[in-house]
């Protein structure tokens, strides 16, 4: 007998009739196949599975989560070590071995040639060592930035006759008023070391004084802003360099010529034996035997030969310097204060202090203020920026 629904819908089948009959998917719980093990269940013996289950059930959920997190971090560390940190560590170990080894045939073993027209080493007068209220103020590359130079002296509260100023070279060139900087430094009774830009100007003057007049300083083909040429573009025959050289008075040139390549300051407490240069020094070579060109220009050193270079392909010279100094007895250690490398900027390490912070290109002019006993701090002023 049909139902009322079947009579009202004679062509519709009951919904249950639409379910396919797949008897092969259904296994009765009364059959043996219902209790059969899946393929993965054979990987571990039931006894061991029971032990693992009992153990994990006893471990709090929080500790289980920590285990997963730490395991993930361990995997990330292993991947990172293999891909990056491992190779970096290998390079570090190799560099360390090279710094430990002193090559038999290395830079500085031969006697250097004598250079005329320059002072290799000068000793600072003992009266200027920091005592009581008297301080030493060492300033990085000024590069003709007279306004910033004056501002910095006001900020450090420099007192003539009580404090002493030391300039780390490259006080001229690139900026707006190189002669003004020289006059102001001389007025303050400052000491200064010879930087690569002072060296170029003085060499240019020496060359023109012994050669026929090479022609007018002004050249129609010379751009108006050539005083701001980068370091690599200068040469002895460059018109801009000659123009800069001619802008100084004889007294200013004489003052620049008196600047040594190396200023040996002396022992100052915790700073040990202090030396001021423009670019750097090679360790374990006497100050008198250092190559003056490299002292004014170096940036890196080849660890295999200990040969310095003005390029950037080797190891930073101050890295080798600090490694060597820390292994010496305290009374033999030497601290170098320098400028020159604006790309690395203010670079303060245990036995080396780099003070060139890019004033002429819009960075800062930096002073290291040293008090009695070697205590020191740094003072900076922001610069306008005159070259890129």
C-alpha positions as CSV (number, residue, x, y, z in Angstrom):
1,X,0.0,0.0,0.0
2,X,1.5,3.4,-1.0
3,X,2.0,6.2,1.3
4,X,0.4,9.7,0.9
5,X,3.8,11.0,-0.2
6,X,4.1,8.3,-2.9
7,X,0.6,9.0,-4.1
8,X,1.3,12.8,-4.3
9,X,4.7,12.2,-6.0
10,X,4.4,9.1,-8.1
11,X,7.7,9.7,-9.9
12,X,9.9,10.5,-6.9
13,X,12.0,7.7,-5.4
14,X,12.6,7.6,-1.6
15,X,15.8,9.3,-0.6
16,X,17.3,6.1,0.9
17,X,17.1,4.6,-2.6
18,X,19.6,7.2,-3.8
19,X,22.4,5.9,-1.4
20,X,24.8,3.6,-3.5
21,X,25.3,0.1,-2.3
22,X,29.1,-0.3,-1.6
23,X,29.2,-3.4,0.5
24,X,33.0,-3.6,0.1
25,X,33.5,-0.4,2.1
26,X,31.5,-1.6,5.1
27,X,33.1,-4.1,7.5
28,X,31.0,-5.5,10.2
29,X,32.5,-5.3,13.7
30,X,31.7,-8.9,13.9
31,X,34.2,-9.7,11.2
32,X,38.0,-10.3,11.7
33,X,38.8,-7.6,9.2
34,X,37.3,-4.9,11.5
35,X,40.1,-5.5,14.0
36,X,42.9,-5.8,11.4
37,X,45.9,-3.4,11.8
38,X,46.6,-0.7,9.3
39,X,49.9,-0.8,7.4
40,X,51.5,2.0,9.5
41,X,50.7,0.2,12.8
42,X,53.4,-2.4,12.0
43,X,56.2,0.3,12.2
44,X,56.3,0.0,16.0
45,X,55.6,-3.0,18.2
46,X,52.5,-2.6,20.3
47,X,54.6,-2.8,23.4
48,X,56.7,0.2,22.4
49,X,53.6,2.1,21.3
50,X,52.1,1.6,24.7
51,X,55.3,2.8,26.4
52,X,55.4,6.0,24.2
53,X,51.7,6.6,24.9
54,X,52.1,6.2,28.6
55,X,55.2,8.5,28.6
56,X,53.6,11.3,26.6
57,X,50.5,11.1,28.7
58,X,52.6,11.8,31.8
59,X,54.4,14.8,30.2
60,X,52.4,18.1,30.7
61,X,51.0,19.6,27.5
62,X,53.1,22.8,28.1
63,X,56.4,20.8,28.1
64,X,55.3,19.0,25.0
65,X,54.8,22.3,23.3
66,X,58.2,23.6,24.5
67,X,59.8,20.4,23.1
68,X,58.3,21.1,19.7
69,X,59.4,24.7,19.7
70,X,63.0,23.9,20.8
71,X,63.2,21.1,18.2
72,X,62.0,23.5,15.5
73,X,64.6,26.1,16.6
74,X,67.3,23.4,16.6
75,X,66.4,22.5,13.0
76,X,66.5,26.2,12.0
77,X,69.9,26.6,13.7
78,X,71.3,23.6,11.9
79,X,70.1,25.0,8.5
80,X,71.4,28.5,9.3
81,X,74.8,27.1,10.5
82,X,75.3,25.1,7.3
83,X,74.2,27.9,5.0
84,X,75.7,31.0,6.6
85,X,77.2,30.8,10.2
86,X,79.4,27.8,9.5
87,X,81.2,29.4,6.5
88,X,81.5,32.7,8.4
89,X,83.0,31.0,11.4
90,X,85.5,29.2,9.1
91,X,86.6,32.5,7.6
92,X,86.9,34.0,11.1
93,X,89.1,31.0,12.3
94,X,91.3,31.3,9.2
95,X,91.7,35.1,9.8
96,X,92.5,34.5,13.4
97,X,95.3,32.0,12.4
98,X,96.7,34.5,10.0
99,X,96.8,37.2,12.6
100,X,98.6,34.9,15.0
101,X,101.3,34.0,12.5
102,X,104.0,36.6,11.7
103,X,105.3,35.9,8.2
104,X,109.1,35.7,7.8
105,X,109.1,38.0,4.8
106,X,106.6,40.7,5.8
107,X,106.1,44.4,5.3
108,X,108.5,46.7,7.2
109,X,111.5,44.2,7.3
110,X,113.5,46.3,4.9
111,X,114.7,49.8,5.7
112,X,112.4,52.4,4.2
113,X,113.7,55.2,1.9
114,X,114.2,58.7,3.3
115,X,111.6,61.3,2.2
116,X,112.5,64.9,2.1
117,X,110.2,67.8,3.0
118,X,108.3,66.0,5.7
119,X,108.5,65.2,9.4
120,X,108.1,61.5,10.1
121,X,107.6,61.6,13.9
122,X,107.2,64.4,16.4
123,X,106.7,64.1,20.2
124,X,104.0,66.1,21.9
125,X,105.3,68.4,24.5
126,X,104.8,66.9,27.9
127,X,103.1,70.0,29.3
128,X,100.1,69.3,27.0
129,X,99.4,65.8,28.5
130,X,96.0,65.9,30.3
131,X,96.4,66.8,33.9
132,X,94.0,68.4,36.4
133,X,91.6,70.5,34.4
134,X,93.7,70.4,31.3
135,X,92.4,68.2,28.5
136,X,93.5,66.9,25.2
137,X,90.9,67.4,22.4
138,X,91.5,65.3,19.3
139,X,89.3,66.1,16.3
140,X,88.7,64.1,13.1
141,X,88.7,65.3,9.5
142,X,87.6,68.9,9.3
143,X,88.0,69.3,5.5
144,X,87.7,73.1,5.4
145,X,84.4,73.2,7.4
146,X,85.3,76.3,9.4
147,X,81.8,76.9,10.9
148,X,81.4,73.4,12.2
149,X,85.0,73.5,13.5
150,X,84.3,76.6,15.6
151,X,81.0,75.2,16.7
152,X,82.7,72.0,18.0
153,X,85.3,74.0,19.9
154,X,82.5,76.0,21.6
155,X,80.6,72.8,22.4
156,X,83.6,71.1,24.1
157,X,84.3,74.4,25.9
158,X,87.8,74.5,24.7
159,X,90.0,76.9,26.8
160,X,93.2,78.2,25.2
161,X,96.3,77.7,27.3
162,X,94.6,75.0,29.5
163,X,93.5,72.5,26.9
164,X,95.4,71.3,23.8
165,X,93.9,70.6,20.4
166,X,95.2,67.8,18.1
167,X,93.8,67.5,14.5
168,X,93.9,64.1,12.9
169,X,94.8,65.4,9.4
170,X,92.8,66.3,6.3
171,X,91.8,69.7,7.8
172,X,91.8,71.1,4.3
173,X,90.2,70.5,0.9
174,X,86.6,69.8,-0.2
175,X,85.0,72.2,2.3
176,X,84.3,76.0,1.9
177,X,87.3,77.5,3.8
178,X,90.5,75.6,4.0
179,X,92.7,78.6,4.7
180,X,90.3,79.7,7.4
181,X,90.6,76.3,9.2
182,X,94.4,76.5,9.1
183,X,94.4,80.0,10.5
184,X,92.0,79.0,13.3
185,X,94.0,75.9,14.2
186,X,97.2,77.9,14.3
187,X,95.5,80.5,16.5
188,X,94.5,77.9,19.0
189,X,98.0,76.6,19.1
190,X,96.9,73.2,17.8
191,X,99.0,70.2,16.8
192,X,98.1,68.5,13.6
193,X,99.3,65.4,11.7
194,X,99.8,65.3,7.9
195,X,96.9,63.8,6.1
196,X,96.7,62.7,2.5
197,X,95.1,66.0,1.4
198,X,97.8,68.1,3.1
199,X,100.3,65.8,1.5
200,X,98.9,66.4,-2.0
201,X,98.8,70.2,-1.6
202,X,102.4,70.2,-0.3
203,X,103.6,67.9,-3.0
204,X,101.9,70.1,-5.6
205,X,103.6,73.2,-4.3
206,X,107.0,71.4,-4.2
207,X,106.5,70.3,-7.8
208,X,105.5,73.7,-9.1
209,X,108.3,75.4,-7.3
210,X,110.9,73.3,-9.2
211,X,109.1,73.2,-12.6
212,X,108.3,75.8,-15.2
213,X,105.0,77.5,-14.8
214,X,102.5,75.0,-16.1
215,X,100.0,77.6,-17.0
216,X,97.1,79.6,-15.5
217,X,95.3,78.2,-12.5
218,X,91.9,78.8,-14.0
219,X,90.9,76.6,-16.9
220,X,87.8,77.1,-19.1
221,X,87.3,73.4,-19.2
222,X,87.3,73.0,-15.4
223,X,83.9,72.8,-13.7
224,X,83.2,75.4,-11.1
225,X,82.9,72.9,-8.2
226,X,86.2,71.1,-8.7
227,X,87.4,71.9,-5.2
228,X,85.0,69.2,-4.1
229,X,86.5,66.4,-6.3
230,X,86.7,63.0,-4.6
231,X,90.0,61.8,-3.2
232,X,90.7,59.5,-6.1
233,X,90.5,62.2,-8.8
234,X,93.3,64.4,-7.4
235,X,96.7,64.5,-9.0
236,X,99.7,66.8,-8.9
237,X,98.8,68.3,-12.2
238,X,95.2,68.9,-11.3
239,X,94.1,72.5,-11.8
240,X,91.8,72.4,-8.7
241,X,94.6,71.1,-6.5
242,X,96.9,73.9,-7.8
243,X,94.1,76.4,-7.2
244,X,93.7,75.2,-3.6
245,X,97.5,75.3,-3.0
246,X,97.7,78.9,-4.2
247,X,95.0,80.0,-1.8
248,X,97.3,79.6,1.2
249,X,99.6,82.2,2.6
250,X,103.2,81.4,3.1
251,X,102.7,81.3,6.9
252,X,99.9,78.8,6.4
253,X,102.0,76.6,4.1
254,X,104.8,76.7,6.7
255,X,102.4,75.6,9.4
256,X,101.2,72.7,7.3
257,X,104.8,71.7,6.5
258,X,105.6,71.5,10.2
259,X,102.8,68.9,10.8
260,X,104.4,65.4,11.3
261,X,103.1,62.2,9.7
262,X,103.0,60.7,13.2
263,X,102.4,62.5,16.5
264,X,103.6,60.5,19.5
265,X,101.5,61.9,22.3
266,X,102.8,59.6,25.1
267,X,101.4,57.5,27.9
268,X,98.0,58.5,29.2
269,X,96.7,56.2,31.9
270,X,94.2,53.6,30.7
271,X,94.8,54.6,27.1
272,X,98.4,53.4,27.4
273,X,100.9,54.9,24.9
274,X,98.9,57.2,22.6
275,X,99.7,58.0,18.9
276,X,97.8,60.2,16.5
277,X,98.0,59.6,12.7
278,X,95.7,60.3,9.8
279,X,95.0,56.8,8.5
280,X,96.7,54.0,10.4
281,X,99.8,52.0,11.5
282,X,101.1,48.5,10.9
283,X,101.7,46.7,14.2
284,X,105.2,45.7,15.4
285,X,107.0,48.2,13.2
286,X,108.7,51.2,14.9
287,X,107.2,54.6,14.3
288,X,110.3,55.8,12.6
289,X,110.1,52.8,10.1
290,X,106.5,53.1,9.2
291,X,105.8,53.9,5.5
292,X,104.6,57.6,5.6
293,X,102.4,57.1,2.5
294,X,100.6,54.2,4.1
295,X,100.3,56.0,7.4
296,X,98.4,58.8,5.6
297,X,96.4,56.5,3.3
298,X,95.9,52.9,4.6
299,X,92.5,51.3,5.1
300,X,93.3,47.5,5.1
301,X,96.2,45.1,5.5
302,X,97.0,41.8,3.8
303,X,97.4,39.3,6.7
304,X,99.7,37.0,4.8
305,X,102.4,39.7,4.2
306,X,101.2,42.4,6.7
307,X,101.3,44.8,3.7
308,X,98.9,47.8,4.1
309,X,96.8,49.2,1.3
310,X,94.6,52.2,0.7
311,X,92.1,49.8,-0.9
312,X,89.3,47.9,0.9
313,X,90.0,44.3,-0.3
314,X,92.0,43.2,2.7
315,X,91.3,43.0,6.5
316,X,90.7,46.4,8.2
317,X,94.1,47.4,9.6
318,X,92.6,48.3,13.0
319,X,91.4,44.7,13.4
320,X,94.9,43.4,13.2
321,X,96.2,46.3,15.3
322,X,93.8,45.5,18.2
323,X,94.4,41.8,18.0
324,X,98.2,42.4,18.3
325,X,97.9,45.0,21.1
326,X,95.7,42.9,23.4
327,X,98.3,40.2,23.4
328,X,101.0,42.6,24.6
329,X,101.8,43.4,28.2
330,X,100.0,46.5,29.4
331,X,103.1,48.6,29.5
332,X,103.8,47.9,25.8
333,X,100.4,48.6,24.4
334,X,99.7,51.5,22.1
335,X,96.5,53.2,21.2
336,X,96.1,54.9,17.8
337,X,93.7,57.8,17.2
338,X,93.0,58.4,13.5
339,X,90.7,59.8,10.9
340,X,90.6,59.2,7.1
341,X,87.9,56.5,6.7
342,X,84.5,58.2,6.6
343,X,82.8,55.1,5.1
344,X,83.4,53.2,8.4
345,X,82.6,56.4,10.3
346,X,83.2,56.8,14.0
347,X,85.0,53.5,14.8
348,X,85.8,53.1,18.4
349,X,87.7,50.0,19.5
350,X,89.9,49.1,22.5
351,X,93.2,50.3,21.1
352,X,92.1,52.3,18.1
353,X,89.7,55.3,17.8
354,X,88.5,56.4,14.3
355,X,87.1,59.9,14.4
356,X,86.2,60.6,10.7
357,X,82.4,60.8,10.8
358,X,81.9,62.4,7.4
359,X,81.5,66.1,8.3
360,X,82.1,67.5,4.8
361,X,79.5,65.1,3.3
362,X,76.8,66.1,5.8
363,X,77.7,63.8,8.7
364,X,79.3,64.9,12.0
365,X,82.5,66.5,13.2
366,X,83.8,64.4,16.1
367,X,86.1,65.3,19.0
368,X,87.6,62.8,21.5
369,X,88.1,64.6,24.8
370,X,90.7,63.0,27.0
371,X,91.1,63.8,30.7
372,X,93.7,62.9,33.2
373,X,94.2,59.2,33.6
374,X,92.9,58.5,30.1
375,X,89.2,58.9,30.8
376,X,87.6,60.1,27.7
377,X,84.3,60.9,25.9
378,X,83.1,62.0,22.5
379,X,81.5,65.2,21.4
380,X,79.9,65.7,18.0
381,X,78.3,68.5,15.9
382,X,76.1,68.1,12.9
383,X,77.5,69.3,9.6
384,X,75.8,71.0,6.6
385,X,77.4,68.8,4.0
386,X,79.3,70.3,1.1
387,X,80.0,67.3,-1.2
388,X,78.3,64.0,-1.8
